[in-house]
Amino acid sequence: MDTTICPWCQTEIVWDEEIGPEEHCPYCNNELKGYRTLSIGIDEIQDEDSDYDEDEYEDQDQSDLWEHGESGHLDAIRRVETFTKAGGDLLAYESGIEKVLDGQEEVPECPHCREYMLFAGSQPLPDSFVPAVPAGLTKPLVQKAAKLDMYICSACFHVSHFLTEDERMHLIRTVTEEE
């Protein structure tokens, strides 16, 4: 029996070999053939002629596998793994994240790993910030005393800043004003 994961609704679709694979997802009715479709053979057994040697990879130091770029993101993954190895409960961590996200009005995605970001607070722009007045406008896009909302990714711990709702409305009004 083969299993297919619908790329649109992420639902597992099990189909019988006698009937054949589904062409459309029975849950979301999107087409399964073509782009982004992933078929997984659960009952497949690895060929004996395969180049993969399990013993070779068991002996290899696991840290060697991490040493291939994107160290910032990987360091964050290691921190979460270290948390779980030190007795931390990953399920409780994920549950806590869900509680926080449920209470947020906005839930942006992390630009690095696409996980949801947690609202950490607001902060004013530094005193050294000098707002610019773009050509064609009479006021700056952002006020000198503007505030930024800070979000932290729960997976890779990337920090992002966004204008607060009031500052966004100010920017929209400034850009749409006619002279």
C-alpha positions as CSV (number, residue, x, y, z in Angstrom):
1,M,0.0,0.0,0.0
2,D,1.3,3.5,-0.9
3,T,0.8,6.7,0.8
4,T,0.5,10.2,-0.7
5,I,0.7,13.5,1.1
6,C,-1.6,16.2,-0.4
7,P,0.7,19.2,-0.9
8,W,-2.3,21.6,-0.4
9,C,-4.0,20.4,2.8
10,Q,-1.1,18.2,4.1
11,T,-3.5,15.2,4.5
12,E,-2.2,11.7,4.2
13,I,-4.1,9.8,1.4
14,V,-3.8,6.0,1.5
15,W,-4.8,4.2,-1.7
16,D,-5.1,0.6,-2.6
17,E,-2.7,-0.9,-5.3
18,E,-5.6,-2.5,-7.0
19,I,-7.5,0.7,-7.5
20,G,-4.5,2.9,-8.1
21,P,-3.5,6.3,-7.0
22,E,-6.0,9.1,-6.5
23,E,-5.9,11.9,-9.1
24,H,-7.6,14.5,-6.8
25,C,-7.4,14.8,-3.0
26,P,-10.6,13.5,-1.5
27,Y,-10.4,16.1,1.3
28,C,-9.6,19.4,-0.5
29,N,-10.3,18.3,-4.1
30,N,-7.0,19.7,-5.5
31,E,-5.0,17.9,-8.2
32,L,-2.4,15.5,-6.8
33,K,-0.5,14.8,-10.0
34,G,2.4,17.2,-10.8
35,Y,4.0,19.9,-8.8
36,R,4.7,19.4,-5.1
37,T,3.2,15.9,-4.8
38,L,5.1,13.6,-2.5
39,S,4.5,9.9,-2.6
40,I,5.9,7.7,0.2
41,G,6.2,4.0,0.0
42,I,5.7,2.9,3.6
43,D,6.2,-0.8,2.9
44,E,9.2,-0.4,0.7
45,I,12.3,-2.2,1.8
46,Q,15.7,-0.7,0.9
47,D,17.5,-2.6,-1.9
48,E,20.5,-4.7,-0.9
49,D,22.4,-3.1,-3.8
50,S,22.0,0.4,-2.4
51,D,25.0,2.6,-2.0
52,Y,23.8,3.7,1.5
53,D,25.9,2.0,4.3
54,E,24.2,2.4,7.7
55,D,27.3,1.4,9.6
56,E,29.3,4.1,7.9
57,Y,26.9,6.8,9.1
58,E,26.5,5.4,12.6
59,D,30.2,5.7,13.2
60,Q,30.4,9.3,11.8
61,D,30.3,12.0,14.4
62,Q,26.8,13.7,14.2
63,S,28.3,17.2,14.6
64,D,30.0,16.7,11.2
65,L,26.6,16.6,9.6
66,W,25.8,20.1,10.9
67,E,28.9,21.8,9.6
68,H,27.6,22.8,6.2
69,G,26.5,26.5,6.1
70,E,23.6,28.4,7.6
71,S,25.2,28.2,11.0
72,G,22.8,30.7,12.5
73,H,19.7,28.7,11.8
74,L,21.5,25.4,12.7
75,D,22.8,26.9,15.9
76,A,19.2,27.6,16.9
77,I,18.1,24.0,16.0
78,R,21.0,22.8,18.2
79,R,19.8,25.0,21.1
80,V,16.3,23.5,20.9
81,E,17.8,20.0,20.7
82,T,20.1,20.8,23.7
83,F,17.0,22.0,25.6
84,T,15.3,18.6,25.0
85,K,18.4,16.6,25.9
86,A,18.8,18.5,29.1
87,G,15.4,17.3,30.2
88,G,13.3,20.0,28.6
89,D,9.9,18.9,27.3
90,L,9.6,19.8,23.6
91,L,5.9,19.0,23.6
92,A,5.4,21.5,26.4
93,Y,7.5,24.1,24.6
94,E,5.4,23.7,21.4
95,S,2.2,23.8,23.5
96,G,3.3,27.0,25.1
97,I,4.1,28.5,21.7
98,E,0.6,27.6,20.5
99,K,-0.9,29.4,23.5
100,V,1.1,32.5,22.8
101,L,0.3,32.5,19.1
102,D,-3.5,32.0,19.9
103,G,-3.4,35.3,21.8
104,Q,-1.7,37.3,19.1
105,E,-3.5,39.6,16.7
106,E,-0.8,39.2,14.1
107,V,1.3,36.1,13.5
108,P,4.0,36.8,10.9
109,E,6.1,34.1,9.4
110,C,9.8,34.0,9.9
111,P,11.7,35.0,6.8
112,H,14.3,32.3,7.4
113,C,12.5,29.2,8.3
114,R,8.8,30.1,7.8
115,E,7.7,29.2,11.3
116,Y,5.4,31.5,13.1
117,M,6.9,34.4,15.2
118,L,6.1,35.3,18.7
119,F,5.3,38.9,19.7
120,A,8.0,40.0,22.2
121,G,7.0,43.7,22.6
122,S,7.4,47.2,21.2
123,Q,10.4,49.5,21.2
124,P,10.9,53.1,20.1
125,L,13.2,54.0,17.3
126,P,16.7,55.1,18.5
127,D,17.3,58.8,19.2
128,S,19.8,58.8,16.3
129,F,17.0,58.0,13.8
130,V,16.5,60.9,11.3
131,P,13.3,60.5,9.3
132,A,13.6,61.3,5.6
133,V,11.0,63.2,3.6
134,P,10.8,61.5,0.2
135,A,10.5,63.5,-3.0
136,G,6.9,64.4,-3.7
137,L,5.8,64.3,-0.1
138,T,5.7,67.0,2.5
139,K,6.1,64.8,5.6
140,P,8.4,61.9,6.5
141,L,7.1,58.3,6.0
142,V,7.9,57.5,9.6
143,Q,7.8,59.8,12.6
144,K,10.8,60.4,14.7
145,A,9.1,59.0,17.7
146,A,7.8,55.9,15.8
147,K,7.6,52.5,17.5
148,L,8.4,49.0,16.2
149,D,6.9,45.7,17.2
150,M,9.5,43.0,17.8
151,Y,8.8,39.4,16.9
152,I,11.0,36.3,17.6
153,C,10.9,33.1,15.7
154,S,10.2,30.1,18.0
155,A,12.3,27.7,15.9
156,C,15.4,29.6,14.7
157,F,15.1,32.6,17.1
158,H,15.4,35.2,14.3
159,V,14.3,38.6,15.4
160,S,12.2,40.8,13.1
161,H,10.8,44.3,13.5
162,F,7.6,45.8,12.0
163,L,6.0,49.2,12.3
164,T,3.2,49.2,14.9
165,E,-0.3,49.5,13.7
166,D,-0.5,53.3,14.4
167,E,2.8,53.8,12.5
168,R,1.5,51.8,9.6
169,M,-1.6,54.0,9.4
170,H,0.5,57.1,9.6
171,L,2.6,55.8,6.7
172,I,-0.5,55.0,4.6
173,R,-2.0,58.4,5.3
174,T,1.3,60.2,4.5
175,V,1.7,58.4,1.2
176,T,-2.0,58.9,0.1
177,E,-2.2,62.6,1.0
178,E,-2.5,64.9,-2.0
179,E,-0.7,68.1,-2.1
